[in-house]
């Protein structure tokens, strides 16, 4: 049996022995995401799906966190991430930082 194509909005769901391709639901910031049940999977419209320990993986349920703009707080592990081209700039060994758009700097 061929795999369900996520690029076409499908996931493989259902009970063991009777799995079929089902439609992915797309949700916004603050909504539950990931594997919500054996027959329900939600992806974030913008940003990432985060659990209490980081990005949601296969079988995980999390919460959508929309990417944030330049100057906003960010977290490289727990989210949210920064909108491109900004990067999450952290200090020390923490994962918490501030979204910062790179600027031209002297080189060479």
N, CA, C and O of each residue as an XYZ file, in Angstrom:
432
protein
N       0.849     -1.188      0.000
C       0.000      0.000      0.000
C       0.888      1.243      0.000
O       1.850      1.322      0.764
N       0.572      2.197     -0.843
C       1.336      3.436     -0.934
C       1.057      4.316      0.275
O      -0.024      4.275      0.861
N       2.069      5.121      0.637
C       1.927      6.043      1.761
C       1.013      7.213      1.369
O       0.892      7.557      0.193
N       0.389      7.799      2.356
C      -0.447      8.982      2.125
C       0.479     10.181      1.944
O       1.451     10.325      2.686
N       0.198     11.024      0.989
C       1.065     12.145      0.635
C       0.700     13.393      1.434
O      -0.331     14.020      1.193
N       1.575     13.747      2.399
C       1.355     14.929      3.222
C       1.333     16.216      2.419
O       0.679     17.180      2.817
N       2.047     16.249      1.279
C       2.042     17.460      0.454
C       0.694     17.660     -0.224
O       0.409     18.739     -0.743
N      -0.136     16.616     -0.220
C      -1.483     16.716     -0.771
C      -2.523     16.833      0.339
O      -3.722     16.701      0.092
N      -2.049     17.085      1.586
C      -2.972     17.285      2.700
C      -3.523     16.008      3.289
O      -4.616     16.006      3.856
N      -2.771     14.904      3.159
C      -3.249     13.620      3.650
C      -2.313     13.026      4.705
O      -1.105     13.258      4.680
N      -2.890     12.258      5.630
C      -2.118     11.475      6.590
C      -2.743     10.100      6.679
O      -3.893      9.904      6.287
N      -1.981      9.145      7.198
C      -2.463      7.775      7.334
C      -3.068      7.619      8.722
O      -2.349      7.662      9.721
N      -4.372      7.441      8.791
C      -5.047      7.372     10.084
C      -6.026      6.227     10.167
O      -6.297      5.533      9.187
N      -6.551      6.050     11.369
C      -7.510      4.984     11.612
C      -6.918      3.953     12.548
O      -5.800      4.113     13.038
N      -7.659      2.911     12.790
C      -7.214      1.862     13.699
C      -6.309      0.876     12.971
O      -6.391      0.721     11.753
N      -5.450      0.215     13.730
C      -4.544     -0.784     13.170
C      -5.328     -1.824     12.379
O      -6.335     -2.356     12.845
N      -4.853     -2.095     11.194
C      -5.521     -3.061     10.337
C      -6.527     -2.455      9.379
O      -6.924     -3.099      8.408
N      -6.945     -1.216      9.641
C      -7.900     -0.565      8.732
C      -7.547      0.901      8.513
O      -8.428      1.756      8.424
N      -6.244      1.183      8.428
C      -5.795      2.558      8.192
C      -6.091      2.979      6.761
O      -6.004      2.175      5.832
N      -6.444      4.260      6.596
C      -6.708      4.837      5.287
C      -6.148      6.251      5.253
O      -5.829      6.822      6.296
N      -6.029      6.807      4.068
C      -5.603      8.194      3.930
C      -6.757      9.103      4.354
O      -7.892      8.941      3.906
N      -6.441     10.062      5.226
C      -7.442     11.010      5.728
C      -6.908     12.422      5.549
O      -5.703     12.634      5.413
N      -7.828     13.390      5.552
C      -7.446     14.788      5.374
C      -6.818     15.375      6.637
O      -7.307     15.166      7.747
N      -5.721     16.115      6.444
C      -5.090     16.879      7.519
C      -5.932     18.125      7.758
O      -6.429     18.731      6.809
N      -6.095     18.513      9.026
C      -6.755     19.764      9.383
C      -5.661     20.807      9.593
O      -4.612     20.493     10.156
N      -5.889     22.036      9.153
C      -4.916     23.114      9.339
C      -5.481     24.107     10.343
O      -6.616     24.563     10.211
N      -4.656     24.445     11.373
C      -5.123     25.272     12.487
C      -4.177     26.441     12.739
O      -3.038     26.445     12.274
N      -4.663     27.425     13.478
C      -3.904     28.634     13.754
C      -3.200     28.635     15.099
O      -3.218     27.647     15.833
N      -2.590     29.749     15.399
C      -1.828     29.972     16.628
C      -2.656     29.640     17.868
O      -3.808     30.057     17.987
N      -2.054     28.884     18.789
C      -2.699     28.552     20.046
C      -3.608     27.330     19.995
O      -4.141     26.918     21.025
N      -3.793     26.750     18.824
C      -4.679     25.596     18.671
C      -3.899     24.288     18.840
O      -2.697     24.241     18.577
N      -4.590     23.221     19.282
C      -3.939     21.910     19.379
C      -3.505     21.432     17.987
O      -4.189     21.673     16.992
N      -2.350     20.749     17.937
C      -1.815     20.267     16.673
C      -1.115     18.928     16.876
O      -0.912     18.481     18.005
N      -0.755     18.304     15.769
C      -0.110     16.997     15.816
C      -1.152     15.902     15.709
O      -2.209     16.087     15.106
N      -0.837     14.744     16.309
C      -1.765     13.617     16.280
C      -2.787     13.778     17.393
O      -2.498     13.486     18.554
N      -3.989     14.245     17.039
C      -5.035     14.517     18.018
C      -5.781     13.248     18.406
O      -6.279     13.136     19.526
N      -5.860     12.296     17.490
C      -6.450     10.974     17.735
C      -6.007     10.083     16.585
O      -5.256     10.528     15.718
N      -6.458      8.833     16.561
C      -6.058      7.942     15.468
C      -6.639      8.386     14.127
O      -6.157      7.976     13.072
N      -7.667      9.217     14.169
C      -8.294      9.653     12.924
C      -8.301     11.170     12.744
O      -9.073     11.702     11.946
N      -7.433     11.866     13.491
C      -7.394     13.319     13.391
C      -5.962     13.824     13.567
O      -5.322     13.580     14.590
N      -5.476     14.531     12.547
C      -4.134     15.118     12.588
C      -4.245     16.571     12.154
O      -4.865     16.873     11.135
N      -3.638     17.481     12.933
C      -3.694     18.912     12.626
C      -2.287     19.466     12.443
O      -1.382     19.151     13.215
N      -2.111     20.285     11.424
C      -0.859     20.989     11.150
C      -1.087     22.483     11.344
O      -2.201     22.979     11.172
N      -0.030     23.187     11.703
C      -0.112     24.635     11.909
C      -0.077     25.369     10.571
O       0.701     25.025      9.682
N      -0.930     26.381     10.443
C      -0.950     27.200      9.235
C       0.358     27.973      9.129
O       0.943     28.060      8.049
N       0.817     28.532     10.237
C       2.066     29.295     10.268
C       2.790     28.985     11.568
O       2.177     28.955     12.635
N       4.080     28.756     11.478
C       4.840     28.461     12.686
C       5.032     26.978     12.873
O       5.069     26.215     11.907
N       5.155     26.565     14.147
C       5.435     25.173     14.445
C       4.537     24.618     15.521
O       3.870     25.359     16.243
N       4.529     23.290     15.619
C       3.744     22.572     16.624
C       4.708     22.161     17.738
O       5.623     21.370     17.508
N       4.505     22.693     18.939
C       5.437     22.487     20.053
C       4.766     21.766     21.221
O       3.611     22.027     21.557
N       5.529     20.846     21.832
C       5.123     20.205     23.080
C       5.845     20.930     24.214
O       6.496     21.948     23.981
N       5.736     20.418     25.429
C       6.431     21.028     26.570
C       7.936     20.826     26.499
O       8.675     21.453     27.258
N       8.412     19.950     25.588
C       9.842     19.670     25.500
C      10.468     20.062     24.170
O      11.680     19.922     24.008
N       9.689     20.545     23.219
C      10.217     20.941     21.918
C       9.233     20.666     20.805
O       8.037     20.503     21.048
N       9.740     20.614     19.573
C       8.875     20.372     18.418
C       8.189     19.021     18.534
O       8.800     18.028     18.930
N       6.915     19.000     18.185
C       6.144     17.756     18.222
C       6.666     16.813     17.151
O       6.954     17.228     16.029
N       6.784     15.546     17.506
C       7.197     14.514     16.561
C       6.034     13.602     16.245
O       4.895     13.881     16.623
N       6.315     12.525     15.561
C       5.291     11.556     15.198
C       4.626     11.005     16.453
O       5.300     10.555     17.380
N       3.299     11.047     16.472
C       2.546     10.543     17.614
C       2.333     11.562     18.715
O       1.595     11.297     19.664
N       2.974     12.740     18.607
C       2.852     13.773     19.644
C       1.688     14.710     19.360
O       1.288     14.896     18.211
N       1.150     15.294     20.423
C       0.174     16.363     20.324
C       0.796     17.585     20.972
O       1.419     17.473     22.028
N       0.642     18.739     20.364
C       1.209     19.966     20.893
C       0.284     21.139     20.678
O      -0.928     20.986     20.522
N       0.890     22.330     20.673
C       0.162     23.580     20.467
C       0.880     24.380     19.387
O       2.108     24.475     19.397
N       0.120     24.957     18.455
C       0.705     25.794     17.409
C       1.222     27.094     18.008
O       0.546     27.749     18.801
N       2.425     27.446     17.611
C       3.007     28.739     17.965
C       3.435     29.392     16.668
O       4.336     28.911     15.981
N       2.769     30.509     16.335
C       3.082     31.238     15.113
C       4.465     31.868     15.223
O       4.874     32.300     16.301
N       5.187     31.919     14.093
C       6.480     32.593     14.072
C       6.284     34.068     14.405
O       5.263     34.661     14.055
N       7.272     34.660     15.087
C       7.157     36.037     15.555
C       8.112     36.960     14.805
O       9.040     36.502     14.139
N       7.873     38.260     14.921
C       8.603     39.268     14.161
C       9.857     39.763     14.878
O      10.095     39.453     16.045
N      10.642     40.534     14.151
C      11.863     41.148     14.653
C      11.591     41.873     15.970
O      10.631     42.635     16.078
N      12.441     41.631     16.970
C      12.306     42.273     18.270
C      11.461     41.496     19.263
O      11.403     41.863     20.437
N      10.801     40.430     18.819
C       9.936     39.635     19.693
C      10.728     38.547     20.420
O      11.758     38.089     19.926
N      10.241     38.131     21.604
C      10.878     37.008     22.304
C      10.720     35.716     21.504
O       9.695     35.501     20.858
N      11.744     34.857     21.551
C      11.726     33.579     20.838
C      12.432     32.533     21.700
O      13.088     32.864     22.687
N      12.287     31.278     21.313
C      12.955     30.188     22.030
C      13.359     29.153     20.992
O      12.512     28.656     20.250
N      14.632     28.828     20.932
C      15.143     27.926     19.902
C      14.688     26.480     20.088
O      14.823     25.683     19.159
N      14.157     26.115     21.251
C      13.690     24.753     21.500
C      12.175     24.701     21.656
O      11.518     23.869     21.030
N      11.615     25.577     22.480
C      10.194     25.526     22.825
C       9.317     26.450     21.991
O       8.097     26.462     22.158
N       9.929     27.230     21.089
C       9.173     28.149     20.246
C       8.673     29.349     21.027
O       8.695     29.352     22.258
N       8.232     30.339     20.328
C       8.091     30.390     18.881
C       9.423     30.666     18.193
O      10.381     31.132     18.810
N       9.454     30.363     16.885
C      10.587     30.688     16.032
C      10.369     32.090     15.469
O       9.330     32.713     15.693
N      11.361     32.566     14.741
C      11.292     33.912     14.152
C      10.877     33.843     12.688
O      11.170     32.878     11.982
N      10.180     34.905     12.249
C       9.851     35.033     10.827
C      11.140     35.319     10.070
O      11.962     36.118     10.518
N      11.315     34.674      8.934
C      12.474     34.899      8.079
C      12.474     36.340      7.604
O      11.415     36.822      7.203
N      13.582     37.061      7.620
C      14.961     36.610      7.773
C      15.497     36.709      9.209
O      16.685     36.476      9.435
N      14.664     37.042     10.153
C      15.137     37.183     11.535
C      15.626     35.842     12.088
O      15.186     34.780     11.646
N      16.525     35.905     13.044
C      17.061     34.733     13.736
C      16.901     34.938     15.225
O      16.932     36.071     15.704
N      16.729     33.856     15.963
C      16.610     33.934     17.417
C      18.020     34.041     18.011
O      18.783     33.074     18.007
N      18.347     35.218     18.515
C      19.664     35.460     19.082
C      19.576     35.260     20.590
O      18.838     35.963     21.280
N      20.346     34.284     21.093
C      20.335     33.936     22.509
C      21.667     34.328     23.138
O      22.678     34.471     22.450
N      21.649     34.499     24.461
C      22.871     34.818     25.198
C      23.185     33.664     26.144
O      22.295     33.158     26.828
N      24.439     33.251     26.184
C      24.828     32.188     27.101
C      24.289     30.841     26.690
O      24.159     30.551     25.500
N      23.972     30.009     27.680
C      23.546     28.637     27.410
C      22.033     28.466     27.409
O      21.543     27.337     27.387
N      21.295     29.552     27.432
C      19.835     29.496     27.414
C      19.321     29.270     25.992
O      20.083     29.402     25.035
N      18.056     28.937     25.845
C      17.431     28.792     24.522
C      16.495     29.963     24.228
O      15.913     30.040     23.147
N      16.352     30.877     25.197
C      15.456     32.026     25.068
C      16.245     33.217     24.529
O      17.351     33.504     24.986
N      15.657     33.905     23.552
C      16.332     35.054     22.983
C      15.363     36.052     22.397
O      14.192     36.108     22.775
N      15.877     36.850     21.457
C      15.102     37.877     20.790
C      15.293     37.725     19.291
O      16.416     37.526     18.827
N      14.207     37.818     18.528
C      14.296     37.757     17.080
C      15.028     39.016     16.577
O      14.673     40.142     16.924
N      16.048     38.789     15.758
C      16.856     39.895     15.254
C      17.111     39.690     13.763
O      17.553     38.622     13.341
N      16.831     40.712     12.980
C      17.114     40.658     11.549
C      18.585     40.964     11.360
O      19.072     41.979     11.857
N      19.312     40.096     10.642
C      20.740     40.352     10.411
C      20.952     41.657      9.664
O      20.157     42.034      8.803
N      22.015     42.326     10.000
C      22.362     43.571      9.300
C      23.717     43.399      8.650
O      24.497     42.529      9.038
N      23.995     44.229      7.661
C      25.310     44.188      7.011
C      26.375     44.549      8.038
O      26.246     45.549      8.743
N      27.393     43.762      8.122
C      28.468     44.016      9.070
C      29.799     44.061      8.308
O      29.949     43.473      7.237
N      30.724     44.754      8.882
C      32.058     44.822      8.291
C      32.671     43.431      8.286
O      32.473     42.657      9.222
N      33.408     43.118      7.243
C      34.084     41.832      7.198
C      35.457     41.995      6.554
O      35.769     43.037      5.976
N      36.245     40.982      6.660
C      37.523     40.892      5.965
C      38.588     41.644      6.558
O      39.709     41.635      6.048
